[in-house]
Amino acid sequence: MRIFGVDETSIIRTIVSNMAQAQFTTHHGMVDILPEEAQKWQFIETVIRETARSFHFGEIRTPVLEQTPLIARGVGELTDIVSKEMFAFNRGEDQYVLRPEGTAPVARAFVQHRLEQRGGVQKLFYIGPMFRAERPQKGRQRQFHQFGAEILGSADPMADAETIAFMVTVYQKLGITNTVLKINSVGDPSSRKAYKEALQNFFQPHVCHLSPISKTRLESNPMRILDSKEEEDQPLIEDAPVITDYLSDAALEHYAAVKMHLDNLGIVYQETPRLVRGLDYYTQTAFELSSPDLGAQDALGGGGRYDLLIEEIGGQPTPAVGFASGMERLLIACEALGIQLGEPAALDVYIVTRGEAARAWALKHAPELRKMGLSVSMDYAGRSIKAQMKEANRENTRYAIIVGDTELENGEFTFRNMVESSETMLRFDEICNRFRPL
Ligand code: AMP
C-alpha cells in the first residue's frame, strides 16, 4: 500500500528505527568516554604525567584483575567486601577480583619484583580504571578512574609531605584551588590498640543506635565506624573519642614533622582528628582533599601512610605512603569551575574529492601531509562536495584541498583557508611548502 505516494513499509521502517533502543548498553555505573570527553581526559592525564615527571615518579601499570585474597586480606570482613563491594569471580582454582584501588596492586608488584633490591626509595605513579560494586550516583561509578602515587621504602615524614604535594600540585596546575586538605594521624599499632579499646567502650552502650554495618564492625574494626557514611551513625561519631588523645610520642613526633614540612611547602591543611583509614595496615599520616564544588561526593582524593601493608602481603617490612585521586571527580570539579581542559581537537587538512580518481589521489597524498605532522582526513563515502565541506566545517578544519578531474588534469588544486574563507590555486608541492616552517 502507498500513503501519499510513499511506500508504507518504508514509513514503518523509519518509525521503528526512530523508536529502536540500543540492544546492548553499558552496565549501570559504567560509562563510555566519547572523543570530545576523551580529549579532556588526555589533557588531565598530560598534567598528571607532567607532575609525575617533575617529582621524578616512574609509571607502573598493573593488571586490572588481581587475586581476590590480595585485596580482601585480613580485614576480618572478607565475605562482606567481596560479595558486596567488589566484582569478583572464580575460574577453576583461581579467584579473580577487578581491582578496587591501586595501592595493594602496587605493593604486590613491589614484593613480586623485589623492587627493594633496586636500592633507595621507589617512587611510582599510576593512572587507570578501578571497579567497585557501589550504588552509582553523581561522582560515584562502578568503573571509575584513579591516579595515584606511592613512595615505598621511606619512613621519613618528608615522604608524606612530598606525596601530599604531588596530589595538591595536580589540582593547582589545573586551576582547582578552592580545596580543603584534611590531615590526621592514625598513629602506630600501639596507639591504635588503645584507641580501638576506647572506641569500643564508647560505642558499646549505644550499639542499638548504630547502623547494621557499623554493628558488625564494632568488634572486628571499630575505627571503620568513623568512616561510615550511614546517617544514623553520624551523631555518635561526632561524640566519639579522637585518636589524637591516644597517640604515642613517636607518632606525635612524626605527625608534627609532617605538619612542619607542609607549612614549609606553603600547603594549607585542616587538622581533622576523626579522619581515619579503617584498615589495620594504615599507620601515621592520613589525609583527604575535598572540594566544596563537588556536591555530596566531595572527596577528590585521599591517602596516607601504610607501613604494615608490604609485610602483610609477604614482603620485607617496608614503610610506604601514597595517595589516590578520582579522575571523574576531578572532571566534575573542572566543569563546575568552568575550567577549560584544552582546545577541542581541530583538523588541519580535509581533502575534498569529486570522483574516483580524486579519491585515489587523496588516499595517496594524505600520508605526505601527515608526515609533516598535520592531521588529515577525507571522505570515505563518495558524498557530494557540499556534504564534504559541511563535514570539514563540523570538524573545525583549518584548510581544505579540493580535488576533481579538472584539478588532476591541470595539476593545480583549490587550496581553501577555511578560517578566512579565502582560496588560491596551488600545485601539491606548493601546498606542502605552505605548511613547512620558513
Ligand atoms: P579511596 O580509594 O576510596 O580513598 O578513593 C580515592 C578517591 O577515588 C576518592 O576521593 C574519589 O575521588 C575517587 N573514588 C572512589 N570511589 C569512587 C567511585 N565509586 N566513583 C568515582 N570516584 C571514586
Residues whose N, C-alpha, C, O or C-beta is under 5 A from the ligand:
A	BS01	AMP	E101 R132 E134 G139 R140 Q141 F144 A299 L300 G301 G302 A324 S325 G326 E328 R329
